[in-house]
Structure formats: C-alpha cells, structure tokens
Amino acid sequence: MPLPRRRITGPPRRGQAPGIRRPTDAATPSRDVGAIYLRSLIRAQLRLAVVCFVGFALTLASAAVMIATVPTLHETYVFGVPWSWVLQAYGMYPLILAFAVIYARGAGRNEQRYHSLEGRP
Amino acid sequence: MSAPLAIAAIVLVLVATVVIGFYGLRISRTTDDLLVASRTVRPWMNASAISGEYLSAATFLGLAGLVLLSGTDAFWFPIGYTAGYLLLLLFVAAPLRRSGARTIPDFIEARLDSVGARRVTSLFVLIIGWLYIVPQFHGAAITVNVVTGLPPWVGSVAIAVIVGVIVAAGGMRSITFVQAFHYWLKLTAMGVPVVVLLLAVGTAPAAIDPALIFPLESGPGGQDVYRTVSLLLALLLGTMGLPHVLVRFYTNPDGASARRTTVIVIVMISAFYMLSSTMGMIGRVFAPDLADPATADAVVLLLPSRLLPGLLGDLITALIVAGAFAAFLATSSGLVVSLAGVVSQDLLGGSVRAFRISAIACATVPLLVTFLTVPGGLANSVGFVFVVAASSLSPVLLLGVWWRGLTASGAVAGMITGGVAAAFSLVVSGFGLVQHPIAVAAVEQPAAWTVPLAITTTVLVSLAHRRGVPARADRYISRLHAPER
C-alpha cells in the first residue's frame, strides 16, 4: 500500500555529508583542537608505555632464559662465583634502568610536542 | 658480639632520627598550605626519601637470608621490587602526581566520584599496610634478639612504641629529610660492611668448592618458571599499590619531575640491592650452617663477627644494626603515617587528635599480629603483601588512570574479588589444604591468576553498569595526562 520511498524523496545529495561544517568548529576552534591534541597525547603516552613494558618483559625473559640454559655460564667462574649467579644477581638492574630512561625521555618528548602544537595559534 | 655497641648504635639512629625530624630541614609533604615548600624538593632529595622509605627489613635482612637459603630464586625479589618502579613510572607516576591525590583512597574517590569505593579502598590500604608492618616488627625482634640476647618481643615492642610515639607527636609526619637520611644510612650500613668483608675474605685463604656453595640446582637453571613469573607479576604490580609509595610522589613539583624522581629511585634501590645480594653470596660461602628458615634472616647480623674477630667486627656489626633499625623505622613510620591518615579521615573525622589516636592504633594492631605469628622468612612474608596489593589496589589504579569506562561498582567488585582470592590462597597454602603440585604452586604464588581475575572482574562489572561511569570521567582523565605549563 505505501508508495516506494524513492518516488517521494529527491535524488541522493552527493558531496554534502563529508563537507558539512559544524557551527562549533568556527565558534570555539581552540578548545576543540586542544581536546584533540590532548587525546592524541594520551594515546601516544599509552602506546609508549605499552611498547616499553612489552620490550622490557621480552628482554628480561630472554635474559633469564639465557642465564638459566647456557651451560658455560654455570661452569665458568668469576671470583669463585658462577657467571650465571653473577648475571642473575647484578645483570637485570641495568636493563630496568635502560627502559626507565627510554620511557622518561620519550614521555617528555611527547609532552613537548603537545606544548608546541597547543601553543600554535 | 658486643651488646653495648649495638645498643648504642640503635640509640644513635633513634636520636638522629628525632633530631633531624624536629630541628632539621622541614619540608612538608602532607599539608596543602605547605605545598609551595614542597615544590622546592629536588628530584634527588625526593628520590632519596622514597628509597629510604621503600628499603625495608625484608631487603635489609631478608634478601641475604633468602639467598643463603634458596639460591638465585632470591634475586628475583629485588629485581621485582626495582621493576615495580619501572611499571609505576610507565603507567601511573606522572598522572598520579597530577591528580593532586595524596593517598590511594583520595584518588579513587575523586576519580570515581564515590564515597563507597573510597571506603573499600581505605579498608584494603589498611589491611595491606598492617600486613606490611608485621615483617618490620619481626625484623626488629630478630635483630634485638641476635645482637643483644634479649627476648625477641623486646625488639618488636620497642620499635612499635617508638614509631607510634614519633608519628603521634608529628615528628615524622612532614619530613622528607629524615627518610632521605635513612636511605644514605642504609646504603652505608650495607656498603661499608660488604667492602670490608670482601677485603677480609680476599686475604683469607678460603678452601672453597664453588660447585658445592653455588650448586646447579639452586642456580638459575633450577628455577620454576610458573613461580618466578607469578612472583614477578606480584612484585611488579604490587609496588604501585603500596600505601606509603604514592604519597611520596605528591612532593614532586610536576609530572615531569615525578618521572625524573622515579628514574633516580631505580638507580638508588638497585645500588642497595646489589650490595645486599653480595652479602647473601658471602653468606653462602662463610655461613652455610645458618641456612635454615629459623636463622637465615640473621645472616647479615652474624657474618661480620665471624669473619672479623675483635673490635672491627663489633663496629661493623653495630653499623649494620644501625642500618637495620633505620630500615624498620623508615618503613614502619612511613606506613603508620599513611594508615593513620586513612583511619583518622575515614573513621574519626580527621582532627589532629584523631590522627594521634589513629597513629597509636595503627602501630598497636600489627604488634598484636606480630605476637600471634611466627616469623616465616622476611622476604617471603613481604612477598605475600605484594600479592594482595597487586590483586586489589593496583588493577583499579591502572584502570582508573587509563580507562574512562571504570565505574565505582566495577572497582569495588574487582578489589574484593582479588583480595579474597589472595587471602584464600594464603589460607589454603598456610594450612596445606592441597597436595597436587600444580595446586600447591598456584596457591603459594597466586598472582598469576588473582591479578587477571581482579582485572577481568573490574572490567566486566564496569561494562555491565555503563551508566555508573562518572560524568566527569573524561575531564578528570584529561587532567591526569595534560602536562603542566
């Protein structure tokens, strides 16, 4: 009973949807753009943290497996202590520090980029 | 061993602590009106203070004892404690500094806009803090007993009274400088003995068979993969959930300096852990007879007099005793301050008098627990505290900083599920209720399943109550991550 829709409505309006400008865009540009910058900063920080964590976990795991499985490490000694013990006791801390420094630098850089973007008119 | 020298060392540490506390450089870390002053705390000073508070009896005495007892397994403990700060740096250090919250319950309340979630968080902070103080008191009991021959309870009572009185009097409340002093004292008290002992044994002809002292099965090759991974997960995540850690980040001027501070903390505690591990290995060579759960924690105290007869040995022992007492004092007073703050704010209305009463109560409860429990290896009992923290508070903190969908009901459900699961594991393993080796490993090192359980519960319950997402969640999270100008 009801007529098919396309007889009533006009032809499809091409080119409209993507090009629409919202009034808010023109009214409060800085706040909107600032929010976008901030959201991208949060994403960048999370990405950096996850990458650092996964990198650290993989490095630690492979170091631990190497220390545990390479037989020469247990058969050679330094000051009477097997290398495997020495590496396990002292070797992991430099890894932790390295990832900490990499992250702290990266996070600082992300924030700097955010500042320079936000400061732009 | 000379008891008078050791007692003199203990008294000296106490006097120095009180004097620096009352008359030294006063830098507030608790009152908002002194925030401007706290902005002057440099990362190096702040990092010393954080490290001073963090290095507890478990690492000062327990680590070397565990190396003696079980070999390279023990090294994972300090690696985990240090890597815990890496995780803290990666995910929460700067955002939590910017949150303006001084305690975990403050953060949860502000983030989730819920007093109920705050109360549950406070309860967990209290439980974790008390559990963490107990090994400190056990450590004091062992130290006093070993070096003076007095009964063990004297040590625990003495440290409880001192901490309760100092905190109630306000002597430790606002002083970054005291904690910083304790770090350098502890580093000296471990570093000097290690160097002197190494020099002494370097000249002594020790006929040792390395294969006997560092056997293959106690080495890295003999480690259980599940237990190691589970322990590491607990230590890594647990650090950020400890009650006395977050408050220290508040003294940083901004997020960037919170990150710098954390990096320096990693350097400082690593240095201490390397020394302490060395002490454990010296113990394996020269004190294998102490390798028994009842005596291993005393190895650091007994080594110097064995290797260095006479006055030099006594002096070195006195130095170690001083460091050990700095460890008990710094950690337990830091914890009592945090806990008393929570108790007085949540239960008693938050006046100064309420704070004092809470401080006494927060030192008494763990003392009673100390009497009821048997010291079962300091490093391991602290390990359990990390499991509880990692399965209750840490998941909620992490999600609170990064996930806007977190709700109060999700946080409460997650904390309770994780906490109950951890407690259940402790009871089951404590009473030996399971026999199957897989089940035994699962309850002795439960973090590998309790942490995912807590996170899953938190996320699922939050998703089921989407309407519970606080209206300000987006704004609050933006504030956590927006760098200061």
HADDOCK unambig.tbl for C-alpha pairs under 7 A between the chains (distance, minus, plus):
assign (segid A and resid 38 and name CA) (segid B and resid 482 and name CA) 6.75 0.50 0.50
assign (segid A and resid 42 and name CA) (segid B and resid 481 and name CA) 6.27 0.50 0.50
assign (segid A and resid 49 and name CA) (segid B and resid 90 and name CA) 5.07 0.50 0.50
assign (segid A and resid 49 and name CA) (segid B and resid 91 and name CA) 6.45 0.50 0.50
assign (segid A and resid 67 and name CA) (segid B and resid 220 and name CA) 6.48 0.50 0.50
assign (segid A and resid 68 and name CA) (segid B and resid 220 and name CA) 4.59 0.50 0.50
assign (segid A and resid 68 and name CA) (segid B and resid 221 and name CA) 4.17 0.50 0.50
assign (segid A and resid 69 and name CA) (segid B and resid 221 and name CA) 6.13 0.50 0.50
assign (segid A and resid 80 and name CA) (segid B and resid 210 and name CA) 6.02 0.50 0.50
assign (segid A and resid 81 and name CA) (segid B and resid 210 and name CA) 6.55 0.50 0.50
assign (segid A and resid 84 and name CA) (segid B and resid 220 and name CA) 6.66 0.50 0.50
assign (segid A and resid 85 and name CA) (segid B and resid 72 and name CA) 6.49 0.50 0.50
assign (segid A and resid 85 and name CA) (segid B and resid 219 and name CA) 6.41 0.50 0.50
assign (segid A and resid 85 and name CA) (segid B and resid 220 and name CA) 6.98 0.50 0.50
assign (segid A and resid 88 and name CA) (segid B and resid 72 and name CA) 6.98 0.50 0.50
assign (segid A and resid 88 and name CA) (segid B and resid 75 and name CA) 6.75 0.50 0.50
assign (segid A and resid 89 and name CA) (segid B and resid 75 and name CA) 5.67 0.50 0.50
assign (segid A and resid 89 and name CA) (segid B and resid 274 and name CA) 6.88 0.50 0.50
assign (segid A and resid 89 and name CA) (segid B and resid 277 and name CA) 6.43 0.50 0.50
assign (segid A and resid 90 and name CA) (segid B and resid 274 and name CA) 6.05 0.50 0.50
assign (segid A and resid 92 and name CA) (segid B and resid 79 and name CA) 6.81 0.50 0.50
assign (segid A and resid 93 and name CA) (segid B and resid 79 and name CA) 6.86 0.50 0.50
assign (segid A and resid 93 and name CA) (segid B and resid 270 and name CA) 6.17 0.50 0.50
assign (segid A and resid 96 and name CA) (segid B and resid 83 and name CA) 6.12 0.50 0.50
assign (segid A and resid 96 and name CA) (segid B and resid 86 and name CA) 6.77 0.50 0.50
assign (segid A and resid 97 and name CA) (segid B and resid 266 and name CA) 6.56 0.50 0.50
assign (segid A and resid 97 and name CA) (segid B and resid 267 and name CA) 6.95 0.50 0.50
assign (segid A and resid 100 and name CA) (segid B and resid 86 and name CA) 5.88 0.50 0.50
assign (segid A and resid 100 and name CA) (segid B and resid 263 and name CA) 6.07 0.50 0.50
assign (segid A and resid 101 and name CA) (segid B and resid 263 and name CA) 6.73 0.50 0.50
assign (segid A and resid 103 and name CA) (segid B and resid 90 and name CA) 6.88 0.50 0.50
assign (segid A and resid 104 and name CA) (segid B and resid 259 and name CA) 6.17 0.50 0.50
assign (segid A and resid 108 and name CA) (segid B and resid 256 and name CA) 6.88 0.50 0.50
assign (segid A and resid 111 and name CA) (segid B and resid 483 and name CA) 6.34 0.50 0.50
